[in-house]
């Protein structure tokens, strides 16, 4: 992130010299810094609202329910992990938390999962196929609730902030499938070496593990059917259908809490308080990225770069203006959020670029950050095909975002 931040400022300064616009560039830095703080303060209420709602769902056992739904699939995806091993439970909880947008809860589960997977590793320091697949799912950005982007869109005046809900579902599904397939297929190539074999104890545990019945997949298939129905409803109903997503989401999450005996008001306030603190933490990151982007735009450098790349990407439905987001997303979540905010402010949240940037930001994850933190926590230095699997998911997230926005929202 240091290189990216400095690089943006350096390029802006270079173009300021070439085009003779130092005054404009300096003024853009100051104005962008001010606008960054105003934007972050405006997000406080939205982040507090969504984290309050998520706390209600979490308190009502929603995380555990999601874990039970995806467990039969996880057992099939990870045949080298004993079904009743702590690693399986931690991976399930991590993926369920990520899917529900509970990033703060997902990270501890993810670190625990890596520690447990390393206990099954017979060749310390080398990533197993299970480790690579688990992180490929993480880096694919599997998320069902893009709450942060919805709040940002609403603050910037979107007529239908939640319209990117189904497009994000479609794009993140494509990204996750690509990550899983890449991890599975690349792991078989000799160039990446063989996965460390499971220990004798693990083989015995896998052999005696109770096989899952196809019937156990029915809840998962039903849940996926509901998500597909939502996408179809938006595709067929347009704005009149998507307008119900936000009120339905709020009512549904609170109703879930009431049905589970949660004191919804007290729990909501507790979660909202955490949201207030989180919103303030993002101010420095927004100031850095938006100031650098403002300088680059005022210098004329951004226009020159996008014009050069646009001839290649425009016919594919990917405007050159969105390319910086696509390139930065695997490297920095906060930087990508800052660029997304800049694109929405510049082109409008309901424009094709605004919808595409919103969808793209919610359908992929910070690949290199995830790999560094998770592998670093267990001392794995030979990560085999993990980077390629993560980047395959990122690439499909971009492609899926373009397809989803063009199919469901039109434009491009």
C-alpha positions as CSV (number, residue, x, y, z in Angstrom):
1,X,0.0,0.0,0.0
2,X,3.0,2.3,0.7
3,X,4.2,1.9,-2.9
4,X,0.7,2.5,-4.3
5,X,0.1,5.6,-2.3
6,X,3.5,7.1,-3.1
7,X,3.2,6.0,-6.8
8,X,-0.1,7.9,-7.2
9,X,1.3,11.1,-5.7
10,X,4.5,10.8,-7.7
11,X,2.7,10.3,-11.0
12,X,0.4,13.2,-10.2
13,X,3.4,15.4,-9.5
14,X,5.0,14.3,-12.8
15,X,2.0,15.2,-14.8
16,X,1.6,18.5,-12.9
17,X,5.1,19.4,-14.2
18,X,4.4,18.2,-17.8
19,X,1.0,20.0,-18.0
20,X,1.9,23.0,-15.9
21,X,-0.9,22.4,-13.3
22,X,0.8,22.6,-9.9
23,X,-1.7,25.0,-8.4
24,X,-4.7,22.8,-9.5
25,X,-3.0,19.7,-8.1
26,X,-2.2,21.3,-4.7
27,X,-5.8,22.6,-4.5
28,X,-7.2,19.2,-5.4
29,X,-5.2,17.5,-2.5
30,X,-6.7,19.9,0.0
31,X,-10.2,19.7,-1.3
32,X,-10.1,15.9,-1.5
33,X,-8.8,15.6,2.1
34,X,-11.7,17.7,3.3
35,X,-14.2,15.7,1.2
36,X,-12.7,12.5,2.6
37,X,-13.5,13.4,6.2
38,X,-17.0,14.6,5.3
39,X,-17.6,11.3,3.5
40,X,-16.4,9.2,6.4
41,X,-18.5,11.2,8.9
42,X,-21.6,10.7,6.7
43,X,-21.0,7.0,6.7
44,X,-21.1,6.7,10.5
45,X,-24.9,6.3,10.6
46,X,-25.0,3.7,7.8
47,X,-22.2,1.5,9.2
48,X,-23.8,1.8,12.7
49,X,-27.2,0.7,11.3
50,X,-25.9,-2.4,9.5
51,X,-23.5,-3.5,12.3
52,X,-26.4,-3.1,14.7
53,X,-28.6,-5.4,12.6
54,X,-25.8,-7.9,12.1
55,X,-25.3,-8.0,15.9
56,X,-29.0,-9.0,16.3
57,X,-28.6,-11.8,13.7
58,X,-25.4,-13.0,15.4
59,X,-27.0,-12.9,18.9
60,X,-29.9,-14.9,17.6
61,X,-27.7,-17.7,16.4
62,X,-27.7,-16.8,12.7
63,X,-24.0,-17.6,12.4
64,X,-24.5,-21.1,13.7
65,X,-27.5,-21.6,11.4
66,X,-25.5,-20.6,8.4
67,X,-22.7,-22.9,9.5
68,X,-25.1,-25.9,9.7
69,X,-26.4,-25.1,6.2
70,X,-23.0,-25.1,4.5
71,X,-21.4,-28.0,6.5
72,X,-22.5,-30.8,4.1
73,X,-20.9,-28.9,1.2
74,X,-17.7,-28.3,3.2
75,X,-17.3,-31.9,4.0
76,X,-17.3,-32.7,0.2
77,X,-14.9,-29.8,-0.7
78,X,-12.4,-30.8,2.0
79,X,-12.1,-34.6,1.8
80,X,-8.6,-34.5,3.4
81,X,-10.0,-32.9,6.6
82,X,-11.7,-35.2,9.1
83,X,-15.4,-34.2,9.3
84,X,-15.3,-33.8,13.1
85,X,-11.9,-32.2,13.3
86,X,-11.7,-28.7,14.9
87,X,-10.3,-27.4,11.6
88,X,-13.6,-28.2,9.8
89,X,-15.6,-26.4,12.5
90,X,-13.4,-23.3,12.4
91,X,-13.5,-23.1,8.6
92,X,-17.3,-23.4,8.5
93,X,-17.7,-20.6,11.1
94,X,-15.2,-18.4,9.2
95,X,-17.0,-18.8,5.8
96,X,-20.4,-18.4,7.4
97,X,-19.2,-15.1,9.1
98,X,-17.8,-13.8,5.9
99,X,-20.9,-14.6,4.0
100,X,-23.0,-12.7,6.5
101,X,-20.6,-9.7,6.4
102,X,-19.2,-10.3,9.9
103,X,-15.6,-9.6,9.0
104,X,-14.6,-9.0,12.6
105,X,-15.9,-12.4,13.7
106,X,-14.5,-14.1,10.5
107,X,-10.9,-13.3,11.1
108,X,-10.4,-15.1,14.5
109,X,-12.2,-18.2,13.1
110,X,-10.0,-18.1,10.0
111,X,-6.8,-17.9,12.1
112,X,-8.0,-20.8,14.2
113,X,-8.8,-22.8,11.1
114,X,-5.3,-22.3,9.8
115,X,-3.8,-23.4,13.1
116,X,-5.9,-26.5,13.1
117,X,-5.1,-27.3,9.5
118,X,-1.4,-26.9,10.3
119,X,-1.9,-29.6,13.0
120,X,-2.9,-32.0,10.1
121,X,0.1,-30.9,8.1
122,X,2.9,-33.5,7.9
123,X,5.3,-31.1,6.1
124,X,5.5,-27.9,8.1
125,X,6.1,-24.7,6.2
126,X,4.4,-26.1,3.0
127,X,0.7,-25.3,2.3
128,X,-1.6,-28.2,2.0
129,X,-4.4,-28.4,-0.6
130,X,-6.9,-27.8,2.2
131,X,-5.1,-24.6,3.2
132,X,-5.0,-23.3,-0.4
133,X,-8.6,-24.1,-1.0
134,X,-9.7,-22.5,2.3
135,X,-7.9,-19.3,1.5
136,X,-9.1,-19.3,-2.2
137,X,-12.6,-19.2,-0.8
138,X,-11.6,-16.4,1.5
139,X,-10.0,-14.3,-1.2
140,X,-12.9,-14.8,-3.5
141,X,-14.9,-12.4,-1.3
142,X,-17.9,-14.6,-0.7
143,X,-20.4,-12.2,0.8
144,X,-24.1,-12.1,0.8
145,X,-24.6,-8.6,2.4
146,X,-22.6,-5.8,0.8
147,X,-23.8,-3.4,3.5
148,X,-20.9,-1.0,3.5
149,X,-21.2,-0.2,-0.2
150,X,-25.0,0.1,0.1
151,X,-24.6,2.7,2.8
152,X,-22.0,4.6,0.7
153,X,-24.3,4.6,-2.3
154,X,-27.2,5.9,-0.3
155,X,-25.1,8.7,1.2
156,X,-24.1,9.8,-2.3
157,X,-27.7,10.1,-3.4
158,X,-28.4,6.8,-5.1
159,X,-32.1,6.4,-6.1
160,X,-31.9,2.7,-5.3
161,X,-28.8,2.0,-3.1
162,X,-29.6,-1.7,-2.7
163,X,-29.9,-2.4,-6.4
164,X,-26.3,-3.8,-6.3
165,X,-27.4,-6.5,-3.8
166,X,-28.3,-9.1,-6.5
167,X,-25.4,-8.1,-8.8
168,X,-23.0,-8.7,-6.0
169,X,-24.5,-12.1,-5.3
170,X,-24.0,-13.1,-8.9
171,X,-20.5,-11.8,-9.1
172,X,-19.3,-13.1,-5.8
173,X,-20.8,-16.6,-6.7
174,X,-18.8,-16.6,-9.9
175,X,-15.7,-15.5,-8.1
176,X,-16.0,-18.2,-5.5
177,X,-16.6,-21.0,-8.0
178,X,-13.5,-19.8,-10.0
179,X,-11.4,-19.8,-6.8
180,X,-12.5,-23.3,-5.8
181,X,-11.9,-24.7,-9.3
182,X,-8.5,-23.0,-9.6
183,X,-7.4,-24.3,-6.2
184,X,-8.6,-27.9,-7.1
185,X,-7.1,-28.0,-10.6
186,X,-3.8,-26.2,-10.0
187,X,-3.1,-28.4,-7.0
188,X,-2.8,-31.4,-9.3
189,X,-0.1,-29.8,-11.5
190,X,3.4,-31.2,-10.7
191,X,5.0,-27.7,-11.0
192,X,3.4,-26.7,-7.7
193,X,4.5,-29.9,-6.0
194,X,2.3,-32.4,-4.1
195,X,0.2,-31.6,-1.1
196,X,1.7,-32.9,2.1
197,X,0.0,-36.2,2.8
198,X,-2.3,-36.5,5.8
199,X,-1.0,-38.2,8.9
200,X,-2.0,-41.8,9.7
201,X,-4.2,-40.5,12.5
202,X,-6.0,-38.2,10.0
203,X,-6.5,-41.0,7.5
204,X,-8.1,-43.1,10.2
205,X,-10.3,-40.2,11.2
206,X,-11.4,-39.5,7.6
207,X,-12.1,-43.2,7.1
208,X,-14.4,-43.5,10.1
209,X,-16.1,-40.1,9.5
210,X,-19.8,-40.5,8.9
211,X,-20.6,-40.0,5.1
212,X,-23.0,-37.2,4.5
213,X,-26.3,-38.0,2.9
214,X,-27.4,-36.0,-0.2
215,X,-30.5,-35.2,1.8
216,X,-28.3,-33.0,4.1
217,X,-27.7,-30.7,1.1
218,X,-31.4,-29.8,0.9
219,X,-31.2,-26.8,3.3
220,X,-28.3,-25.4,1.3
221,X,-30.1,-26.0,-2.0
222,X,-33.1,-24.2,-0.6
223,X,-31.1,-21.3,0.5
224,X,-29.3,-21.0,-2.9
225,X,-32.8,-21.2,-4.5
226,X,-33.9,-18.2,-2.5
227,X,-30.9,-16.2,-3.6
228,X,-31.5,-17.1,-7.3
229,X,-35.1,-16.1,-6.9
230,X,-34.0,-12.7,-5.6
231,X,-31.7,-12.2,-8.6
232,X,-34.5,-13.2,-11.0
233,X,-37.0,-10.9,-9.2
234,X,-34.7,-7.9,-9.7
235,X,-34.1,-8.9,-13.3
236,X,-37.8,-9.2,-14.1
237,X,-39.2,-6.5,-11.8
238,X,-36.5,-3.9,-12.1
239,X,-36.5,-0.9,-9.7
240,X,-39.9,-1.8,-8.3
241,X,-38.5,-5.1,-7.1
242,X,-35.1,-3.9,-5.9
243,X,-36.7,-1.1,-3.9
244,X,-38.0,-3.7,-1.5
245,X,-34.6,-5.2,-0.7
246,X,-33.6,-2.7,1.9
247,X,-36.8,-2.5,3.9
248,X,-37.2,-6.3,3.6
249,X,-33.6,-6.8,4.9
250,X,-34.1,-4.6,7.9
251,X,-37.5,-6.1,8.8
252,X,-36.3,-9.6,8.2
253,X,-33.2,-9.3,10.4
254,X,-35.0,-7.7,13.3
255,X,-37.8,-10.3,13.0
256,X,-35.3,-13.1,13.1
257,X,-34.0,-11.6,16.4
258,X,-37.5,-11.3,17.8
259,X,-38.3,-14.9,16.9
260,X,-35.1,-16.1,18.5
261,X,-35.8,-14.2,21.8
262,X,-33.2,-11.5,21.3
263,X,-33.6,-8.2,23.0
264,X,-33.3,-6.5,19.7
265,X,-33.1,-2.9,20.9
266,X,-30.3,-3.5,23.4
267,X,-28.3,-5.8,21.1
268,X,-28.8,-3.4,18.1
269,X,-27.4,-0.5,20.2
270,X,-24.4,-2.6,21.2
271,X,-23.6,-3.4,17.6
272,X,-24.2,0.1,16.4
273,X,-21.7,1.4,18.9
274,X,-19.0,-0.7,17.3
275,X,-20.1,0.6,14.0
276,X,-19.5,4.2,15.1
277,X,-15.9,3.4,16.1
278,X,-15.3,1.5,12.9
279,X,-16.5,4.4,10.8
280,X,-14.0,6.7,12.4
281,X,-11.1,4.3,11.9
282,X,-11.4,4.5,8.1
283,X,-10.9,8.3,7.9
284,X,-7.1,8.2,7.5
285,X,-7.3,5.6,4.7
286,X,-9.9,7.6,2.8
287,X,-7.9,10.8,3.2
288,X,-4.8,9.1,1.8
289,X,-6.4,7.5,-1.3
290,X,-8.9,10.2,-2.2
291,X,-6.3,12.9,-1.9
292,X,-3.9,11.0,-4.1
293,X,-6.7,10.3,-6.7
294,X,-7.7,13.9,-6.6
295,X,-4.2,15.0,-7.4
296,X,-3.9,12.5,-10.2
297,X,-7.2,13.7,-11.8
298,X,-6.3,17.4,-11.5
299,X,-2.9,16.8,-13.0
300,X,-4.4,15.3,-16.1
301,X,-2.6,12.0,-15.5
302,X,-5.8,10.0,-14.8
303,X,-7.4,11.2,-18.0
304,X,-4.2,10.2,-20.0
305,X,-4.0,6.8,-18.4
306,X,-7.7,5.9,-18.8
307,X,-7.7,7.2,-22.4
308,X,-4.8,4.9,-23.2
309,X,-6.3,1.8,-21.6
310,X,-9.9,2.5,-22.6
311,X,-9.5,1.4,-26.2
312,X,-8.8,-2.1,-25.0
313,X,-11.2,-2.4,-22.0
314,X,-14.2,-0.4,-23.2
315,X,-15.4,-3.0,-25.8
316,X,-15.3,-5.6,-23.0
317,X,-17.7,-3.5,-20.8
318,X,-14.9,-2.5,-18.4
319,X,-14.5,1.3,-18.5
320,X,-10.9,2.4,-18.1
321,X,-11.9,4.5,-15.1
322,X,-12.7,1.4,-13.2
323,X,-9.3,-0.3,-13.9
324,X,-7.5,1.2,-10.9
325,X,-10.2,-0.4,-8.7
326,X,-9.8,-3.8,-10.3
327,X,-6.0,-3.6,-9.9
328,X,-6.0,-2.3,-6.3
329,X,-8.7,-4.6,-4.9
330,X,-6.4,-7.6,-4.4
331,X,-3.9,-5.4,-2.6
332,X,-5.8,-3.1,-0.3
333,X,-9.4,-3.2,0.9
334,X,-9.3,0.4,2.3
335,X,-7.6,1.7,-0.9
336,X,-10.3,0.0,-3.0
337,X,-13.0,1.4,-0.9
338,X,-11.5,4.9,-1.3
339,X,-11.4,4.5,-5.1
340,X,-14.9,3.2,-5.2
341,X,-16.1,6.3,-3.2
342,X,-14.2,8.5,-5.7
343,X,-15.8,6.8,-8.7
344,X,-19.3,7.1,-7.2
345,X,-18.8,10.8,-6.4
346,X,-17.4,11.5,-9.9
347,X,-19.8,9.5,-12.1
348,X,-22.8,9.1,-9.8
349,X,-23.8,6.0,-7.8
350,X,-26.5,5.0,-10.3
351,X,-24.4,5.3,-13.4
352,X,-23.0,2.2,-15.1
353,X,-19.5,3.0,-13.7
354,X,-21.0,3.5,-10.2
355,X,-23.0,0.3,-10.3
356,X,-20.0,-1.6,-11.7
357,X,-17.5,-0.2,-9.1
358,X,-20.0,-1.0,-6.3
359,X,-20.5,-4.6,-7.4
360,X,-16.8,-5.1,-8.0
361,X,-15.8,-3.8,-4.5
362,X,-18.2,-6.3,-2.9
363,X,-17.4,-9.4,-5.0
364,X,-13.6,-9.8,-4.3
365,X,-11.3,-9.6,-1.4
366,X,-7.8,-8.3,-0.6
367,X,-6.0,-11.4,-1.8
368,X,-2.4,-10.6,-0.8
369,X,-3.4,-9.4,2.6
370,X,-5.4,-12.5,3.3
371,X,-2.5,-14.8,2.2
372,X,0.1,-12.9,4.1
373,X,-1.8,-12.8,7.4
374,X,-3.2,-16.4,7.3
375,X,-0.1,-18.2,6.1
376,X,2.1,-16.0,8.3
377,X,0.1,-17.1,11.3
378,X,1.3,-20.7,10.9
379,X,4.7,-20.1,9.4
380,X,3.9,-21.3,5.9
381,X,6.4,-20.0,3.4
382,X,5.9,-22.4,0.5
383,X,2.4,-21.4,-0.5
384,X,2.3,-23.4,-3.8
385,X,-0.6,-22.3,-6.0
386,X,-2.4,-20.1,-3.5
387,X,-1.6,-16.8,-5.3
388,X,-2.8,-18.0,-8.7
389,X,-6.0,-19.4,-7.2
390,X,-6.7,-16.1,-5.4
391,X,-5.9,-14.1,-8.5
392,X,-8.2,-16.4,-10.6
393,X,-11.0,-15.6,-8.2
394,X,-10.2,-11.8,-8.5
395,X,-10.2,-12.0,-12.3
396,X,-13.6,-13.8,-12.3
397,X,-14.9,-11.2,-9.8
398,X,-14.2,-8.5,-12.3
399,X,-15.7,-10.5,-15.2
400,X,-18.7,-11.5,-13.1
401,X,-19.3,-7.9,-12.0
402,X,-19.4,-6.7,-15.7
403,X,-21.7,-9.5,-16.6
404,X,-24.0,-9.1,-13.6
405,X,-24.4,-5.3,-14.0
406,X,-25.0,-5.5,-17.8
407,X,-27.5,-8.4,-17.4
408,X,-29.4,-7.1,-14.3
409,X,-29.0,-3.4,-14.5
410,X,-28.2,-2.6,-18.1
411,X,-25.8,-0.1,-19.5
412,X,-22.2,-0.5,-20.4
